[in-house]
Amino acid sequence: MASARWLSRVMVAAALLLPRAASADTPTKYDEDPVGEGEADHKFALLLNPVDAALGVYGGEADFVLGDHVAVGVTGAFYTLNNSSAMALDAGLLLYPLRGALHGWYVDPQVVWLKPMDESPVHFTWSHDVGGFGCTSGYQWTWDYGFSVRLGAGAMYYDGGSTIDAESARIRGARFVAEGLVGWAFM
């Protein structure tokens, strides 16, 4: 009976003391949060949009961190619309006003250029090419080890392509856009 009391007291003491000992460990690089200390924790990210890929738009985005709260996003994609292939190039200025680049709420004003693939890429005609501008906003999560998810929505306005067939003309005008990107951020 005495040994059972002694064992129960040892177990209670261990339960009370072990969490304190574990919390006294020195923090590692992954325990620290360098965002907000004057330096971004990631400098570059590569992202893909799996929903776009399922719909036949194949491409990706590269984000380059310029400062504590600013990154430049460059997107390239190839897609098929009404049996004609095209490429799209998009550039945006990602602004993260609250937490820091690649973290938290963002606003992304951007411009886009769409070009039919049956023409030379250096040949520009407003009657075939489509240009656009707009803005998206949402939230981005980037974990310390690099995995990143960005969800957002916004609107784009497209113009040009006046001689494209009537079905392809549906890309002209104001359009709702949504983005769901996953990828990896690097130091």
Secondary structure by P-SEA (a helix, b strand, c coil): caaaaaaaaaaaaaaacaaaaaaacccccccccccccccccccbbbbbbaaaaaaccccbbbbbbccccbbbbbbbbccccccccbbbbbbbbbbbcccccccccccccbbbbbbbccccccccccccbbbbccbbbbbbbbcccbbbbbbbcbbbbbbccccccccccccccbbbbbbbbbbcccc
